[in-house]
């Protein structure tokens, strides 16, 4: 594999990881009270975890 091929694979891999962890990034930016569990679900369950974490990130949190 050429140098450009390796760079291409590296860039695509970084982009996929960034997109996969997008719900966790959003939860931390919004200071979601469940941001650590969202990160754990997002990290441990690849595709389904992304969907669960994404929906959980935007769920309304009721505070008393």
Secondary structure, DSSP 8 states (H G I E B T S, - for coil): --HHHHHHHHHHHHHHHHHHTHHHHHHHHTT-TTHHHHHHHHHHSHHHHHHHHHHHHTS-----
